[in-house]
Amino acid sequence: MKKFVTIVFILTAALSLNAQLLWKVSGNDLQQPSYLFGTHHFISGDFIDSIPSLNEVINNIDEVFVEIQNDAMTNSEALQMMQMAMMAPTDSTLDKLYSPEGLKIIDNVVKKYFGIFGIGLDKFYPMKPAAIMMQLQVIQATTSIPDFNPMNLIDKAVEKRCTDKGKKANSLETVEFQTNLLFNAPLNKQASDLLEMCKADDKMETMAQELVNDYKSQNISRILEIMSDKELGGSDAQDLERLVFSRNRNWIPTIVEAMKQRSILVSVGCGHLPGPQGVITLLQQQGYSVTPVTSHE
């Protein structure tokens, strides 16, 4: 009986580690704890109030660190930079990147999502494939995620709730970096990724819904598993390194230095937290204790 109880305890503890969005960072001579929170780029900001202790954490921290501040991404200079980066060179428009068969596959998906607005593939010809992928992902989320509202997403909502409380917001990355990350991969890679996304459109819809469900159940390990599984519509190793793992490593020195000075909340996409190359493990390797925040803390 005692052995059975021990097994149940171990399983419960393991599940709690997988099913957690809010984490406390302590130890290693920190004067006060800091926190990690995993967001989801397509989840409503109202979900904040479903996370036990998050509002209390926001009240108690000194500053918040996000991937990039909302103001930095929405000012006129940043928008102009992104708009220019989204445009394809004149010798690399869609008709020059794809065969007629490939264009037909993409056209069918564009019609599925944008046909109701009278928008056809011709409107996307001047854009890079990565920019078209982004447009498709947003409209796909609108149709497949019931409470999706691009004007009220949890990333921005966490930052706003912190700044409304007088907490300073800081960016972990620059507009230039994120623009390059999103739109300046080699065009042949972008073209291949867009075509694969369109070929697997039904699978991508299912994956988007699964990611939302796993997020709401706080299963961040499952989210990383989906993101890493090509069969489920996830990214290949090259993209995971570029989009997730290398960024995790780049953030750590900034996070560590800030934690030494004050109590901070690091609010980033939940896929950055778990796994051997996740922010949780990287901080543990630096000697910090990183533990789930329970509702009674």
PAKEMAR-110165 format. One record per residue (C-alpha): residue number from 1; x, y, z; residue in three letters. Coordinates in nm, 4 decimals, decimal comma. Example, Ala and Ser with C-alpha at 12.3 -4.5 7.8 and 13.67 -1.06 7.14 Angstrom:
<1 <1,2300 -0,4500 0,7800> Ala> <2 <1,3670 -0,1060 0,7140> Ser> 
# end
This chain:
<1 <0,0000 0,0000 0,0000> Met> <2 <0,2822 0,2364 0,0917> Lys> <3 <0,4545 0,1588 -0,2391> Lys> <4 <0,1298 0,2309 -0,4272> Phe> <5 <0,0906 0,5685 -0,2537> Val> <6 <0,4512 0,6549 -0,3417> Thr> <7 <0,3902 0,5723 -0,7077> Ile> <8 <0,0738 0,7827 -0,7131> Val> <9 <0,2642 1,0720 -0,5542> Phe> <10 <0,5423 1,0496 -0,8144> Ile> <11 <0,2924 1,0370 -1,1014> Leu> <12 <0,0990 1,3316 -0,9611> Thr> <13 <0,4184 1,5337 -0,9246> Ala> <14 <0,5235 1,4505 -1,2797> Ala> <15 <0,1845 1,5533 -1,4165> Leu> <16 <0,1971 1,8806 -1,2241> Ser> <17 <0,5301 1,9620 -1,3886> Leu> <18 <0,3847 1,9000 -1,7325> Asn> <19 <0,0602 2,0836 -1,6587> Ala> <20 <0,1864 2,4200 -1,5479> Gln> <21 <0,2155 2,7664 -1,7050> Leu> <22 <0,3391 2,9686 -1,4060> Leu> <23 <0,6774 2,8953 -1,2429> Trp> <24 <0,8822 3,0459 -0,9615> Lys> <25 <1,2574 3,0989 -0,9904> Val> <26 <1,4479 3,1146 -0,6611> Ser> <27 <1,7721 3,0186 -0,4923> Gly> <28 <2,1260 3,0800 -0,6161> Asn> <29 <2,1549 3,3913 -0,3942> Asp> <30 <1,8487 3,5670 -0,5387> Leu> <31 <1,7178 3,8245 -0,2907> Gln> <32 <1,3592 3,7711 -0,4081> Gln> <33 <1,1878 3,5206 -0,6380> Pro> <34 <1,1149 3,5851 -1,0036> Ser> <35 <0,8626 3,4096 -1,2269> Tyr> <36 <0,8107 3,2519 -1,5682> Leu> <37 <0,4759 3,2487 -1,7450> Phe> <38 <0,4005 3,0705 -2,0713> Gly> <39 <0,1669 3,2491 -2,3120> Thr> <40 <-0,0008 3,1371 -2,6342> His> <41 <-0,0175 3,3683 -2,9327> His> <42 <-0,3789 3,2755 -3,0147> Phe> <43 <-0,5346 3,2674 -2,6655> Ile> <44 <-0,7698 3,5362 -2,5365> Ser> <45 <-0,6375 3,7746 -2,2731> Gly> <46 <-0,9301 3,6822 -2,0504> Asp> <47 <-0,7565 3,3517 -1,9803> Phe> <48 <-0,5209 3,5332 -1,7394> Ile> <49 <-0,7819 3,5055 -1,4666> Asp> <50 <-0,7891 3,1263 -1,5099> Ser> <51 <-0,4281 3,0984 -1,3913> Ile> <52 <-0,4103 3,0624 -1,0125> Pro> <53 <-0,1766 3,3150 -0,8497> Ser> <54 <-0,0884 3,5041 -1,1700> Leu> <55 <-0,2580 3,8262 -1,0638> Asn> <56 <-0,0848 3,8044 -0,7245> Glu> <57 <0,2485 3,7551 -0,8986> Val> <58 <0,1827 4,0575 -1,1199> Ile> <59 <0,1088 4,2638 -0,8095> Asn> <60 <0,4341 4,1610 -0,6425> Asn> <61 <0,6955 4,1728 -0,9212> Ile> <62 <0,8932 4,4844 -1,0128> Asp> <63 <0,9166 4,4474 -1,3911> Glu> <64 <0,7946 4,2275 -1,6750> Val> <65 <1,0015 4,0923 -1,9639> Phe> <66 <0,8202 3,9939 -2,2855> Val> <67 <0,9490 3,8733 -2,6206> Glu> <68 <0,8877 4,2221 -2,7575> Ile> <69 <0,6782 4,5054 -2,6177> Gln> <70 <0,3518 4,5803 -2,7911> Asn> <71 <0,4397 4,9485 -2,8411> Asp> <72 <0,7671 4,8528 -3,0093> Ala> <73 <0,5831 4,6388 -3,2658> Met> <74 <0,2950 4,8758 -3,3367> Thr> <75 <0,4625 5,2138 -3,3879> Asn> <76 <0,4721 5,3505 -3,7417> Ser> <77 <0,8441 5,2870 -3,7938> Glu> <78 <0,8159 4,9224 -3,6897> Ala> <79 <0,5062 4,8657 -3,9032> Leu> <80 <0,6793 5,0152 -4,2057> Gln> <81 <0,9835 4,7942 -4,1476> Met> <82 <0,7666 4,4833 -4,1261> Met> <83 <0,5606 4,5759 -4,4315> Gln> <84 <0,8755 4,6173 -4,6380> Met> <85 <1,0160 4,2873 -4,5087> Ala> <86 <0,6940 4,1076 -4,6081> Met> <87 <0,7319 4,2058 -4,9759> Met> <88 <0,9062 3,9652 -5,2120> Ala> <89 <1,1762 4,0769 -5,4578> Pro> <90 <1,0314 4,1334 -5,8041> Thr> <91 <1,2146 3,8276 -5,9365> Asp> <92 <1,0758 3,6046 -5,6609> Ser> <93 <0,6993 3,6534 -5,6633> Thr> <94 <0,4752 3,3492 -5,6202> Leu> <95 <0,4469 3,2750 -5,9911> Asp> <96 <0,8278 3,2470 -6,0050> Lys> <97 <0,8598 3,0335 -5,6919> Leu> <98 <0,6028 2,7645 -5,7740> Tyr> <99 <0,4959 2,5366 -6,0524> Ser> <100 <0,1363 2,5728 -6,1784> Pro> <101 <0,0460 2,2678 -5,9681> Glu> <102 <0,1949 2,4238 -5,6544> Gly> <103 <0,0145 2,7521 -5,7186> Leu> <104 <-0,3126 2,5612 -5,7538> Lys> <105 <-0,2685 2,3975 -5,4126> Ile> <106 <-0,2014 2,7335 -5,2471> Ile> <107 <-0,4847 2,8989 -5,4398> Asp> <108 <-0,7346 2,6417 -5,3099> Asn> <109 <-0,6393 2,7147 -4,9487> Val> <110 <-0,6497 3,0919 -5,0044> Val> <111 <-0,9990 3,0567 -5,1542> Lys> <112 <-1,1088 2,8448 -4,8581> Lys> <113 <-1,0219 3,1159 -4,6058> Tyr> <114 <-1,0337 3,4404 -4,8021> Phe> <115 <-1,2842 3,3679 -5,0786> Gly> <116 <-1,5702 3,4970 -4,8667> Ile> <117 <-1,3959 3,8362 -4,8663> Phe> <118 <-1,3466 3,8315 -5,2424> Gly> <119 <-0,9703 3,7960 -5,2017> Ile> <120 <-0,7848 3,5668 -5,4388> Gly> <121 <-0,4267 3,4461 -5,4668> Leu> <122 <-0,3389 3,7345 -5,6983> Asp> <123 <-0,3586 3,9720 -5,4002> Lys> <124 <-0,0771 3,7751 -5,2335> Phe> <125 <0,1608 3,7639 -5,5307> Tyr> <126 <0,3811 4,0531 -5,4081> Pro> <127 <0,4251 3,8951 -5,0633> Met> <128 <0,6893 3,6549 -4,9376> Lys> <129 <0,5644 3,3029 -4,8610> Pro> <130 <0,6309 3,3542 -4,4872> Ala> <131 <0,4027 3,6588 -4,4876> Ala> <132 <0,1295 3,4573 -4,6609> Ile> <133 <0,1706 3,1819 -4,4017> Met> <134 <0,1166 3,4360 -4,1259> Met> <135 <-0,2017 3,5654 -4,2895> Gln> <136 <-0,3324 3,2108 -4,3289> Leu> <137 <-0,2515 3,1214 -3,9678> Gln> <138 <-0,4434 3,4217 -3,8371> Val> <139 <-0,7541 3,3578 -4,0492> Ile> <140 <-0,7294 2,9869 -3,9678> Gln> <141 <-0,7290 3,0708 -3,5968> Ala> <142 <-1,0331 3,2911 -3,6490> Thr> <143 <-1,2280 2,9999 -3,7946> Thr> <144 <-1,1015 2,7157 -3,5740> Ser> <145 <-1,0554 2,8735 -3,2288> Ile> <146 <-1,3920 2,9794 -3,0796> Pro> <147 <-1,2741 3,2686 -2,8589> Asp> <148 <-0,9905 3,3924 -3,0806> Phe> <149 <-0,9750 3,7726 -3,0826> Asn> <150 <-0,6646 3,9271 -3,2453> Pro> <151 <-0,7327 4,2507 -3,0550> Met> <152 <-0,7241 4,0785 -2,7138> Asn> <153 <-0,4496 3,8183 -2,6955> Leu> <154 <-0,2865 3,6937 -2,3794> Ile> <155 <0,0658 3,8089 -2,4720> Asp> <156 <-0,0442 4,1711 -2,4866> Lys> <157 <-0,2878 4,1318 -2,1966> Ala> <158 <-0,0174 4,0169 -1,9538> Val> <159 <0,2049 4,3083 -2,0495> Glu> <160 <-0,0823 4,5557 -2,0185> Lys> <161 <-0,1929 4,4224 -1,6819> Arg> <162 <0,1636 4,4662 -1,5560> Cys> <163 <0,2036 4,8195 -1,6912> Thr> <164 <-0,1390 4,9163 -1,5578> Asp> <165 <0,0016 4,8216 -1,2171> Lys> <166 <0,2977 5,0522 -1,2731> Gly> <167 <0,5433 4,7743 -1,3596> Lys> <168 <0,8043 4,8531 -1,6239> Lys> <169 <0,7894 4,6417 -1,9409> Ala> <170 <1,1070 4,5275 -2,1173> Asn> <171 <1,1684 4,3519 -2,4504> Ser> <172 <1,3899 4,0470 -2,4798> Leu> <173 <1,4278 4,1093 -2,8533> Glu> <174 <1,4290 4,3975 -3,1015> Thr> <175 <1,1912 4,4740 -3,3872> Val> <176 <1,4761 4,4144 -3,6319> Glu> <177 <1,5437 4,0708 -3,4868> Phe> <178 <1,1809 3,9619 -3,4957> Gln> <179 <1,1338 4,0970 -3,8477> Thr> <180 <1,4310 3,8940 -3,9690> Asn> <181 <1,3082 3,5917 -3,7766> Leu> <182 <0,9633 3,6057 -3,9330> Leu> <183 <1,0317 3,7082 -4,2913> Phe> <184 <1,3979 3,6754 -4,3891> Asn> <185 <1,4552 3,3017 -4,3995> Ala> <186 <1,5757 3,1857 -4,7449> Pro> <187 <1,2921 3,2216 -4,9959> Leu> <188 <1,3198 2,8615 -5,1155> Asn> <189 <1,2685 2,7486 -4,7530> Lys> <190 <0,9718 2,9848 -4,7141> Gln> <191 <0,8213 2,8570 -5,0398> Ala> <192 <0,8580 2,4937 -4,9317> Ser> <193 <0,7057 2,5642 -4,5892> Asp> <194 <0,4027 2,7437 -4,7355> Leu> <195 <0,3347 2,4655 -4,9821> Leu> <196 <0,3635 2,1991 -4,7117> Glu> <197 <0,1308 2,3990 -4,4877> Met> <198 <-0,1296 2,4211 -4,7647> Cys> <199 <-0,1005 2,0514 -4,8475> Lys> <200 <-0,1639 1,9713 -4,4804> Ala> <201 <-0,4340 2,2335 -4,4244> Asp> <202 <-0,6785 2,0022 -4,2449> Asp> <203 <-0,3986 1,8717 -4,0239> Lys> <204 <-0,2904 2,2266 -3,9429> Met> <205 <-0,6424 2,3140 -3,8297> Glu> <206 <-0,6464 2,0090 -3,6028> Thr> <207 <-0,3022 2,0967 -3,4653> Met> <208 <-0,4126 2,4539 -3,3881> Ala> <209 <-0,7112 2,3232 -3,1933> Gln> <210 <-0,4972 2,0676 -3,0071> Glu> <211 <-0,2466 2,3355 -2,9107> Leu> <212 <-0,5245 2,5517 -2,7690> Val> <213 <-0,6728 2,2602 -2,5744> Asn> <214 <-0,3326 2,1604 -2,4356> Asp> <215 <-0,2604 2,5201 -2,3410> Tyr> <216 <-0,5868 2,5569 -2,1524> Lys> <217 <-0,5089 2,2351 -1,9650> Ser> <218 <-0,1572 2,3772 -1,9053> Gln> <219 <0,0136 2,0795 -2,0707> Asn> <220 <0,3255 2,2569 -2,1946> Ile> <221 <0,5213 1,9367 -2,2537> Ser> <222 <0,2543 1,8197 -2,4965> Arg> <223 <0,2696 2,1565 -2,6729> Ile> <224 <0,6441 2,1163 -2,7297> Leu> <225 <0,5825 1,7598 -2,8504> Glu> <226 <0,3327 1,8817 -3,1120> Ile> <227 <0,5631 2,1659 -3,2160> Met> <228 <0,8439 1,9119 -3,2688> Ser> <229 <0,6475 1,6464 -3,4597> Asp> <230 <0,6470 1,6877 -3,8380> Lys> <231 <0,3775 1,4214 -3,8678> Glu> <232 <0,1479 1,6425 -3,6582> Leu> <233 <0,2291 1,9523 -3,8643> Gly> <234 <0,5097 2,0741 -3,6387> Gly> <235 <0,8485 2,2254 -3,7226> Ser> <236 <1,1655 2,0527 -3,8350> Asp> <237 <1,4847 2,0584 -3,6277> Ala> <238 <1,6255 2,3548 -3,8212> Gln> <239 <1,3194 2,5700 -3,7551> Asp> <240 <1,2989 2,4672 -3,3888> Leu> <241 <1,6597 2,5725 -3,3404> Glu> <242 <1,6005 2,9058 -3,5176> Arg> <243 <1,2583 2,9885 -3,3749> Leu> <244 <1,2807 2,8422 -3,0239> Val> <245 <1,6020 2,6963 -2,8875> Phe> <246 <1,8579 2,9579 -2,9971> Ser> <247 <1,6295 3,2321 -2,8691> Arg> <248 <1,5974 3,0568 -2,5327> Asn> <249 <1,9754 3,0555 -2,4967> Arg> <250 <2,0000 3,4198 -2,6002> Asn> <251 <1,7453 3,5260 -2,3368> Trp> <252 <1,9123 3,3593 -2,0396> Ile> <253 <2,1890 3,6174 -1,9713> Pro> <254 <1,9331 3,9015 -1,9784> Thr> <255 <1,6935 3,7129 -1,7508> Ile> <256 <1,9651 3,6151 -1,5039> Val> <257 <2,1078 3,9670 -1,4810> Glu> <258 <1,7611 4,1172 -1,4276> Ala> <259 <1,6703 3,8621 -1,1574> Met> <260 <1,9804 3,9538 -0,9605> Lys> <261 <1,8582 4,3137 -0,9367> Gln> <262 <1,4820 4,2819 -0,8869> Arg> <263 <1,1801 4,0516 -0,9002> Ser> <264 <1,0685 4,0001 -1,2592> Ile> <265 <0,8023 3,8146 -1,4559> Leu> <266 <0,9224 3,6620 -1,7830> Val> <267 <0,6179 3,6211 -2,0081> Ser> <268 <0,7005 3,4328 -2,3302> Val> <269 <0,5414 3,1724 -2,5557> Gly> <270 <0,4808 2,8520 -2,3600> Cys> <271 <0,6809 2,6444 -2,6096> Gly> <272 <0,9941 2,8205 -2,4846> His> <273 <0,9590 2,6827 -2,1305> Leu> <274 <0,9736 2,2988 -2,1366> Pro> <275 <1,2236 2,0459 -2,2638> Gly> <276 <1,6004 1,9954 -2,2393> Pro> <277 <1,6620 2,3234 -2,4234> Gln> <278 <1,3763 2,5147 -2,2593> Gly> <279 <1,4083 2,8191 -2,0359> Val> <280 <1,3194 2,6131 -1,7256> Ile> <281 <1,6050 2,3665 -1,7791> Thr> <282 <1,8508 2,6378 -1,8840> Leu> <283 <1,7861 2,8286 -1,5604> Leu> <284 <1,8158 2,5090 -1,3557> Gln> <285 <2,1524 2,4476 -1,5210> Gln> <286 <2,2556 2,7923 -1,3969> Gln> <287 <2,1855 2,6759 -1,0415> Gly> <288 <1,8355 2,8182 -0,9895> Tyr> <289 <1,5402 2,6367 -0,8409> Ser> <290 <1,2479 2,6498 -1,0855> Val> <291 <0,9241 2,5162 -0,9399> Thr> <292 <0,5534 2,5286 -1,0321> Pro> <293 <0,3511 2,7985 -0,8594> Val> <294 <0,0574 2,6392 -0,6824> Thr> <295 <-0,2716 2,8152 -0,6184> Ser> <296 <-0,2071 2,8425 -0,2439> His> <297 <0,1292 3,0240 -0,2767> Glu> 
# end
